[in-house]
Structures are given as structure tokens and as C-alpha cells.
Amino acid sequence: MESTRRDRARVRQHLARLKRRGCNLLVVGATDAATHRAASRRLFGSPDAGRDRVLIAVGETDPDRWLPDGGRVIDAAVDTRSAAAPTAPSAPSPSVPAAVDAAAGESGDEPGRFRLGVTALAPLLESPGGAETVASLRETVREANGVGHYHLSAPFDADRTRAVAADFDAVIELRRAAAGPQERWHVEGADLVTPWLPLEE
């Protein structure tokens, strides 16, 4: 228990340093959606904290289960059955980068206040113009001194993960063990790899 508290403290300390300049976190794991949703809610911050939350919903999902308590939801209008063929939006809306940029501008620059989440990174990256969209999102988060988290349903050691990991400030690996969902942080620049830590659902 004491070691778990120490490892949690290391993660909090490093995340605090990252937040001061804005950071983007890659959340990976070929695990169930409930574990990814639990990680998302934690990264969005406590419902009682003053956070400006924006969730980019990619494909069919229940946005309320990704957010701790309220927030803005943007439909990325990407067909997850065939990532190369985006579907038409259900209603006219600004482009995803423009909508996120506007939300970040309203949030101010208090470190960590602006929070962005992307429910499924792969379909977004594989859609036309998707790589540029994701790069724009990462830049917006940094400029707002915010925290972005992007979910990829792939193992930590998968080629797909390795192909994009360098674009992020840290990788959070997820799994579901007998004791429940767990996370492990990998921060290459800080030489930080935590043991598996419990993740509240």
C-alpha cells in the first residue's frame, strides 16, 4: 500500500510538471471499453474541480460515460467501421480543430484547467486529414496549458502504439486484472515507469 502511494505521488508530481506547459497523454490497452472510460473520467478531473472539459466522440459511444460530470461533446463524424470513409455529420458544425480551439480560448491559461479527451484515436488518424487534425489538437492543448488524453485500443508494445507514442508526453497503459482495472505510466524523458496501479471505475 505504501509503495502504491509513493508511485501515485510520482505520477502526480510529474503530471503537475507537464501541466505547467500543457501535455498530451496517449492511453493504450487492448482491454474493455469500461477500463478506457474509467481512465478518461479520471483524466478529466474530479467533478468538484474547476475544469473545462471537451470530449471528442469518435464513432458510436455514450459520451456521458467518458466524462465525470458534464462537459462539451464534439462529434468527430468518423465511421469507425471504415476509418478511411468519414460519414457526414448529423448536423452542420464547426470543424473539430476550430471547435476545440474556441473552447480552449474560453478556458483561459490556468495550468490543467482545459481538458480534452478523444475516445478513439485510430479512426481519427486514419480519416482524410486526420493526422493534421490530431496535430492541431495537441498544439491547442499545449497552448492552453491543458491536458489532453487520446485513447488507442492497442497493446503498449504494438506497432500502432510505437508509431505514434513519440508524439505524446507520456503513455498510460491499461489492463483489467482480477482485482479490477489498472494503469501503468511510461514517461520516457523522465525515465519513469510505474508498477501497475489500481484505477477506480
C-alpha positions, 0 to 999 in steps of 0.5 A: 500500500505504501509503495502504491502511494509513493508511485501515485505521488510520482505520477502526480508530481510529474503530471503537475510538471507537464501541466505547467506547459500543457501535455498530451497523454496517449492511453493504450490497452487492448482491454474493455471499453469500461477500463478506457472510460474509467481512465478518461473520467479520471483524466478529466478531473474530479467533478468538484474541480474547476475544469473545462472539459471537451470530449471528442466522440469518435464513432458510436459511444455514450459520451456521458460515460467518458466524462465525470460530470458534464462537459462539451461533446464534439462529434468527430463524424468518423465511421469507425467501421471504415476509418478511411470513409468519414460519414457526414455529420448529423448536423452542420458544425464547426470543424473539430480543430476550430471547435476545440480551439474556441473552447480552449480560448474560453478556458483561459491559461490556468495550468490543467484547467482545459481538458480534452479527451478523444475516445478513439484515436485510430479512426481519427488518424486514419480519416482524410486529414486526420493526422493534421487534425490530431496535430492541431489538437495537441498544439491547442492543448499545449497552448492552453496549458491543458491536458489532453488524453487520446485513447488507442485500443492497442497493446503498449508494445504494438506497432500502432502504439510505437508509431505514434507514442513519440508524439505524446508526453507520456503513455498510460497503459491499461489492463483489467486484472482480477482485482479490477482495472489498472494503469501503468505510466511510461514517461520516457524523458523522465525515465519513469515507469510505474508498477501497475496501479489500481484505477477506480471505475 
